[in-house]
């Protein structure tokens, strides 16, 4: 078995291939006449010194796609499906209460005074953002500030639900790379069904971004390349048996659409799972309000919670 990463960024990574060997044989107990030599067998590990060890097998080397094979990755992942049976139903929200459209991409921010940065242009450093808002870490945890009703908690509830200045997201020659900084959240009433389109941009180069949502699984109901077109693309959403994930990649030069039900109260970070990108601010948070039931409310912190 062989594997290597998929990568579309501008940095340098270890692009070597990792390999492993799984050696086994089947012992046929004769309980299956349709598959007498395999399916009915019991899988047993075989020691290399076993008398059954084959001597002259040819090595079938896999042909792996290029490391930046975006089309291959998209074609492969678009085939993922949920089981959607009685034991494992696919509980995709069929009715959507709130729709959001977030751009996902890189950008720049000014260097601090009297510092030198290695950004793409003089006096700048790399940044990343959702809807052109680069997430700034708060000095007090957002969850803590929200639970205790701290009016000076250091976060705002005005995260933009759509881009403030729409543009050709996957076009060329995008020169305005500056992002805004802020600690912003989106507030959701309990049990809100959400549809979110995550649109990759080509600002400073298109790149695949694996977006991870804390606190929830979501359903990937659609994906495509270019700019998302709601009138055309939404008609092709799979709301029957889409794959259920907590992390999904926004394709380089494309978009994905997800749905989830906000039934877990609290503050939940959504961020790119490339470490350098979250350090640059590629993240935001969902603040899900309490529900009416006793077990639908945010629990108090434990008495021995360490203090920062």
N, C-alpha and C positions, 0 to 999 in steps of 0.2 A: 504494500500500500504506500502511496506517495501523496504528498500534499505540499502546497506552498501558498503564500498569501495572495490575496487580491488587493491591489494598491493602485490608486490613481493620483496620488499627491505629487508634490514637487520635491519632497525631501529624499533622503537616502535611507534605505532600509536593508535588512538582511533578506535578500530574495532567493536564498538557497532553498533546495527541496529537502524536506524531511521524509524519512522512509521508515517503515516498520515491517516486521515479518510476523504473520499469524500462521502457525502450523497446527493442523488438526486433521483428524480423520473421523469418518462416520462408522459406527458399528450398527449394522442392520439387525433389528430384532424381529423383522418379518411381520410387523403389525400394519403395514401399509402396502397394499399391492399396487397402488398407482405410482408410488415413488419408492420402489423397493430398496434403492441404494442410497437415498439421501434423506428425504423428508421424514421418514419413519425412524431414522437413526438417532442415536444419542451422541451429542457432541462431546468428545473427550479430548483433552490435551494430550499430545503425544511428545514424549521426550525425544530429542534429536538422536539419541543412541538406540531408539527402538528398532526392532528388526524390520518394521514396516517402513522405515525411513526411505523415501525414494532417492535413487542415486542419479538419475539422468533426466531431470525435468528441465525443460527450457524456461528461461526467465522472460515473462511477458512484461516488457517495460511499458508503462502507461504514457500516453501522449497528453501532457497537460496543456491547457490553454495558456496564452501569454499572461503575464502577471497583471496587465491592465486591460484584460478582456471584458470590458463593460457589457457588451452585447451578450456574451456567453453567460455572464453572471445573471443578467436580467432574464434571459430566456430560461435559465435553470430555476431561479427562485420564483418565477411567475407560475411554475407548475406546482408549487406547494399548496396543499389543501388540508383542511381540517377533516377529521373522520366523519363528523356530523351523523352520528348514529344515536341509538337510544342510550347507550352507556356514556358516550362522549358527544353530547349535542353541541352544535355550533350556535352559540347564543349571540348572534350578530344583531346589534340594534337595527331594527327595521325603520323606526321613526327617529328622525334626527331633530333634537331640540336646538342645538347651536352648531353653526358651521364656522370654521376658522381656516385661514390661509396664511401660512408662515413661510417666508423665504429663509433659506439656509445657506450660509456661505461665509467666505472670508472677507476681510477688509483691513483697514488700518486705523490707528489712533495716534495722536501726537506723543512724542517722547516727553518724559518728564523733564523739567527744566534742569539744565546742566548735566544731562545724561546723553550717552551715545547709544543709539539703537541700530539694529540690523534689519530694518524694515525694507520694503520694496522701493522706498524713496527717502530722500534726505529728511531727517527730523520726524520720521514715523517708525512705528513698530507694528508687527502683525497683530490683528485682532480677528474675532469671528463673532457672528451674531445671528439671531433669529429676528426677522422683521427689522433689521438694522439696529437692534438693541443688543449690545454686548453686556452679558450678565456680570454684574459686579457683586462679589461676595459681601454679605452683610457683616457687620461687627457683632450683631446678636442674631441667633438663629431665627429665621422667619417663623418657624413653628412655635417657638417660645414666645416671640413677640405677639403672634396672633392669639395664642391660647390665653395669655395674661392680659390681652387688650392694651398692649403698650402703644400709645399713640405716636411715640417716637421710635418705632421699631425698625426704622431704616429700610422699609420696603414700600412700594407703591402698587396700587391695584389697577394701573392704567396701561398694562401691556397691550400693544396694538393687536387687534384681532385680524387685521389685514395690513399689507404694506402701506405705509403712509404716503409713499411716492412710488406708484407702480412704474415699471420699466420693462424692457425686453430682458427678462431674467437670464436667459441662456444665450443672449446675443454676444457680439464682439465689440471691442472698443469701449468698454465700460470704464470710464476714467474717475468717476466720483466714488472713491473707496472708503471715505471716512464713515465711521459708525458712531452711534450714540452709546453712552454708558449708563446703566441704571440697574437697580434691583427691583424688577417689576414682576408681577404675578397676574394671572387670569383667575378671577373668582367664578366658581361654578356652584350653583345650588345642588344639593344632594340629589342623586339619581338623574342628573342631566345626561342625556345621550349626546355624544360629541362626534362630529365628523371633522377631521383635520387633514388638510392637504399640506404636505411639506414639499416646497418647491426649491430645488437646488439652483444656485446661480453660478454664473461664469466669472464673477468678480475675482480678479487675481487668479483665474484659472478654475475650471470646473473640477470638482472632486466628489468622490463618494463619501457620504457622512452616515455612519451607523448611529441612529438616534435611539436612545434608551429612555424608557419611561418608568420611573419608580412607582410602586404601589399598585400597578395595574398590568394586566394583559390587554392587548388590543388586537383588532382584526385588520389585516392589510387587505382592503377591498379593491384597491386599484394601484397601478403604477404605469409610468410611461416616460417617454423622452420628449424634450422640448418644453415649451411652456404649457402648463395645465390650461385646458379649455373646458370650463364647466359644462357648457351646453352640449359638447360632444363627448367628453371623457366620462362624465358621470353616468351616462347611459350604459357604459360597459362595466360598471362596478359589479363585483361578485359579492352578493350579500347572502349567499346560500351556504357555501362551505369554504370561506377564505381561511388562510393560515392564521393561527393565533400566536402572537409573539409578545415579548416585552422589549425587543430590540429589532429594528429593521433599518436597512440601508436606503438612504435617499440616493438614487443612482446619479452618477456624474452626468450633468446635462439633462436631468429629468426630475421626476416627482413621484411621490407615493401618496396614497390616501388611506387613512386609518379611521376606525371607529372604536369607541369604547364607552362604557357606562360608568359615570362618576359616582360610584356607590361606596367609596372608601374615603371617609372624611380625613382631612389633614392637609399638609403641604407637601407636594410631590414634585421633585425635580425631574425635568426632562432635558437631556443633554447629549451631545455627541460623545461617543465612546472612544474617540481618539484623544488620549490624555492631553496632548498639546492643545487641541482645539477647545477643550473645556477650560483649560488654563487661560486661553485667549478670550473666553466669554461666550462660547457657543452653548447656551443653555437658557432655561427659564423655569418657572414653577407654576403649577396649578394649585390653587387654594380651594379645596372642596369643603363646603359648609356642612354642618351637622344635619342629620336627618331627624325625623320625629321620634323614632324608636329608641329605646334605651341602649341597644347595641348598635346604634347608628350614629353615635356621637364620639367625638374625639376624647380619648381617655386622658386623665391627668398624668403628668410626669411622675415617675416613681420617687419615693422620698429620698432615695440614695443617688439620684441623678447627679453625676459630677458637674461641677460648675466650671465654666470656662475661665 
